[in-house]
Amino acid sequence: MDYLTKLGETFFDWKVIGEVLPAMFAVGLPNTLVLAISSGVIGTALGMVLALMGISRNPVARWIARGYTDVFRGLPAILTILAISLGFGPAFRELTGVTSPYPMGIAALSLISAAYIGEIFRSGIQSVDKGQLEASRALGFGYGPAMRLIVVPQGVRRVLPALVNQFIALIKDSSLVFTIGLMASERELFQIGQDKAAQSGNLSGLVAAALFYLAMTIPLTHVVNYIDARLRTGRAKSRAEKDEPDEAAAVVGKGAHA
């Protein structure tokens, strides 16, 4: 019983959680969202370029896309973040005068997500039936316009659930940016929780951060499931449509009794 009490005090000290919540709302949550959304947008644009290079008729473009994807998918995310921040950070500061490592964190997350998103787009585009491209070419579309207007939109639509899943992964991976030494105003949720845990000697600050992550990722997971169900089954039936008898079944039934 004493052990359970001690465990509760270690992880669920509501006084510590109450003290850290204002900083998480004011600083941690906005920074986490900025990191995830910025890297998601940049990664999506770069990922589409990689996907098109990966299915290009040019072998050099395909090799470049494959090499990029293999490298950034094969390295641990934290190693990529540290390498980009420590390797390119000094040159970036010298060229721009920006001393904050924040842009390097966004750049690293963007490069990592682009490798995964590029593969998602490539698989979606290649899953579109080749007849779609052949039909559009027969109608007078060139290869580029046919891909841009016919094939790619269909491929993107098919991989929307996977793209949302990748954004969920970005929200979680944003916690790794703490390794590059962000300033106080740039701290994300995990670092604020970790700092509070170090100051108080209690892990409740990390639990508070975990609750914030769950509040963001669980609804997005249900969004993924909803999108996936709609893509698989088409438009959801209304209540009236569900209550109506199936006319086709009725006709078949009459035929069976005839």
RARAFEN-V267131 format. One record per run of one state. SS is the DSSP state (H for helix, E for strand, L for the rest). FROM is the first residue (numbers start at 1). LEN is the number of residues. If there is no record, write none. Layout:
ss=SS from=FROM len=LEN
ss=SS from=FROM len=LEN
This chain:
ss=L from=1 len=1
ss=H from=2 len=10
ss=L from=12 len=2
ss=H from=14 len=41
ss=L from=55 len=4
ss=H from=59 len=16
ss=L from=75 len=2
ss=H from=77 len=20
ss=L from=97 len=5
ss=H from=102 len=26
ss=L from=128 len=2
ss=H from=130 len=9
ss=L from=139 len=4
ss=H from=143 len=16
ss=L from=159 len=1
ss=H from=160 len=21
ss=L from=181 len=3
ss=H from=184 len=3
ss=L from=187 len=2
ss=H from=189 len=12
ss=L from=201 len=3
ss=H from=204 len=30
ss=L from=234 len=5
ss=H from=239 len=5
ss=L from=244 len=3
ss=H from=247 len=11
ss=L from=258 len=1
